[in-house]
Amino acid sequence: MGIGINVSNLKPDYSYLFQSMTGHSASLNFLSDYASIKNGSYGKLMKAYYSPSHRSTKEVSSIAEQKNQRTTAAAKDSAKTLSSIESAAEGLKKSADALTAKGSKSVFNKVDIETKDENGVTSTTKGYDTNAIYKAVSNFVDDYNSVIKQAGSAESTSIQNRVKSMTGATSANENLLAKVGISINENKTLSIDEKAFKAADMNTVKTLFSGNASYADRISA
């Protein structure tokens, strides 16, 4: 004879899992917090707290002022002008980064250089590839001048300040640049003398254009 059991009235008793918490308010608070997070009420509370309506009048005014300043600054220059400046700046950063690259990508890695003496005897030594270095620095100069040219028509204060910072870094290195055949023109653009550059001490060139905290690194930043 079978015995009928009403399983619908049987509920698993998990109370033993929480027996150690009985009487401890910290544990109850934890369970309460967990329930709040699970049902979403905690998230709603945080959203309400950080919503614009909860901010103080001073906070709202400050945010609005900053947004207005950015909008006003951008409105001073046309989209075409800003696009040209951005393109020129990206080109300069690319050429500067190519000079400051490290490891196998560094243009300052020494290579085998063959030379012949007066008797026609060929010998091989390690040295800098001056042709490759000149090309990289020449690209940098061209891109630098492009930024000066494009940014010259900008009215935005932020852009003017960036260019001022860039030309300031160049002026600070004027003496070293002159030693490697690079001069600063009256309009703040640069000129490079290929013959003087290739005849210069490549260690000085490396100081200017290679590694962190170098002139090229500052321009990239």
URUR-V57806 format. One record per backbone hydrogen bond with DSSP energy under -0.5 kcal/mol. CO is the residue of the C=O (numbers start at 0). NH is the residue of the N-H. If there is no record, write none. Layout:
# URUR-V57806
co->CO nh->NH
co->CO nh->NH
This chain:
# URUR-V57806
co->1 nh->3
co->4 nh->6
co->5 nh->8
co->6 nh->9
co->8 nh->10
co->11 nh->13
co->13 nh->16
co->14 nh->17
co->15 nh->18
co->17 nh->20
co->17 nh->21
co->18 nh->21
co->20 nh->23
co->22 nh->24
co->23 nh->27
co->24 nh->28
co->25 nh->29
co->26 nh->30
co->27 nh->31
co->28 nh->32
co->29 nh->33
co->30 nh->34
co->31 nh->35
co->32 nh->36
co->33 nh->37
co->34 nh->38
co->35 nh->39
co->35 nh->40
co->35 nh->41
co->36 nh->39
co->39 nh->43
co->40 nh->44
co->41 nh->45
co->42 nh->46
co->43 nh->47
co->44 nh->48
co->45 nh->49
co->46 nh->50
co->47 nh->50
co->50 nh->53
co->50 nh->54
co->51 nh->54
co->55 nh->59
co->56 nh->60
co->57 nh->61
co->58 nh->62
co->59 nh->63
co->60 nh->64
co->61 nh->65
co->62 nh->66
co->63 nh->67
co->64 nh->68
co->65 nh->69
co->66 nh->70
co->67 nh->71
co->68 nh->72
co->69 nh->73
co->70 nh->74
co->71 nh->75
co->72 nh->75
co->73 nh->76
co->77 nh->81
co->78 nh->82
co->79 nh->83
co->80 nh->84
co->81 nh->85
co->82 nh->86
co->83 nh->87
co->84 nh->88
co->85 nh->89
co->86 nh->90
co->87 nh->91
co->88 nh->92
co->89 nh->93
co->90 nh->94
co->91 nh->95
co->92 nh->96
co->93 nh->97
co->94 nh->98
co->95 nh->99
co->96 nh->100
co->101 nh->104
co->102 nh->105
co->105 nh->108
co->110 nh->126
co->112 nh->124
co->114 nh->122
co->116 nh->119
co->120 nh->116
co->122 nh->114
co->124 nh->112
co->126 nh->110
co->127 nh->129
co->128 nh->132
co->129 nh->133
co->130 nh->134
co->131 nh->135
co->132 nh->136
co->133 nh->137
co->134 nh->138
co->135 nh->139
co->136 nh->140
co->137 nh->141
co->138 nh->142
co->139 nh->143
co->140 nh->144
co->141 nh->145
co->142 nh->146
co->143 nh->147
co->144 nh->148
co->145 nh->149
co->146 nh->150
co->147 nh->151
co->149 nh->152
co->150 nh->153
co->155 nh->159
co->156 nh->160
co->157 nh->161
co->158 nh->162
co->159 nh->163
co->160 nh->164
co->161 nh->165
co->162 nh->166
co->163 nh->167
co->164 nh->168
co->165 nh->169
co->166 nh->170
co->167 nh->171
co->168 nh->172
co->169 nh->172
co->170 nh->173
co->172 nh->176
co->173 nh->177
co->174 nh->178
co->175 nh->179
co->176 nh->179
co->176 nh->181
co->177 nh->180
co->180 nh->182
co->180 nh->192
co->182 nh->184
co->182 nh->190
co->184 nh->187
co->188 nh->184
co->190 nh->182
co->191 nh->193
co->192 nh->196
co->193 nh->197
co->194 nh->198
co->195 nh->199
co->196 nh->199
co->199 nh->201
co->200 nh->203
co->200 nh->204
co->201 nh->205
co->202 nh->206
co->203 nh->207
co->204 nh->208
co->205 nh->209
co->207 nh->214
co->207 nh->215
co->210 nh->213
co->213 nh->217
co->214 nh->218
co->215 nh->219
co->216 nh->220
